[in-house]
C-alpha cells in the first residue's frame, strides 16, 4: 500500500518508518506541503497522510480523487484544514483524536508556569550573570480559578493538573463529559470568573475567534490566556490590543492564526513579515512556541501507530473508529463506527 506523506519533518520519519515496516505500508515522504499544486505527487498512491498546515480544500480533494486516492489520513487531532463535505462520497478521512493528551496538557501547564513565574526572563538574565530579582514577581496558582474550554481527553488531563495545584476548575464544552465531576458553566461566566483560560477545543465555524474584542472586554483584568489548540480560536489583533490595554495579563501561545507559512521553519536570519506576530513576540508577557505541544517521543509513536492503524482499517473495511463522519453531521462524535459512511 502506497501512501504519499506530505510536509514530512525529520522527527516524523523514525516512527512512521517503523510502522510502515510493521504494517506493510509504503510511506513516500515529501518535504512539501499538500496543495493544489503538489497533489499530483500522490499519483499512484492509495492514500495521503497530512498534518495541520497541509491544504485539503475542495480543489485538492477533487484532484486527489481524480488520481485514485481513497484515504486521507491526518496525523493530528484537528481537521479544520479539510473540506469534509467535499470528501464525502470520494475519500475517507480519519484523524488521531488522542495521541498523547499528557503531552499537550503538560506543555500548556509548562507555558503557564514559565509565564507567571517569569522563568524565561530569569533564564536570560542569569546567562548574563544578572541575579537581580527585580521584575520577576509572579503569583500562586493555588486558589486561582482555571477556565477550561473543551473537555476532551486533553482538556480533562489539563483539568487534573490544575486541580493538583489546588486550583478551582470550571469548564465549558458543547458535549460535556458525563460523570467527570467537572463543573460546567456558561461560556460568559467562564470568561468573567477565570484567572487562567486554556483552550482545548477544535476550530469550527462556531469557535472561530471565540476570543475576540468583546470576549477580552469581559475578562477579569489580568487574566492569562493559553492556546495549544488552533490559532484562529483567538483574534490575534484583538489579543494584542488587550495586552496593550493591560486587560490580558499574559498569553501563552503554541499556535497562531497565520502560522501556516511561518511555523516549523527557521526564519532566524530573516525579517519577520507578520507584524502582529512580531509584536506579540516582543511583549514581555507573551510566550510563543511553534506548535510543539505534541512533540514528545510518546506522542510521536502513538501518532504513527494510530495513523497506520487508521489506514489499514480504511483500506480493508472502508471505515474505522477514528473516521471523520460527514454524513451524520456529528463528525468525530459520530456514534456509529461499524459501517461505511459511503
PyMOL commands that set and color helices and strands:
alter all, ss='L'
color gray80, all
select helices_A, chain A and resi 10-23+39-42+58-66+84-87+101-116+119-127+153-164+187-193+213-218+231-233+236-244+259-261+275-282+297-317
alter helices_A, ss='H'
color red, helices_A
select strands_A, chain A and resi 2-5+26-29+47-50+71-74+92-94+145-149+168-172+183-184+196-199+223-227+248-253+286-288
alter strands_A, ss='S'
color yellow, strands_A
deselect
rebuild
show_as cartoon
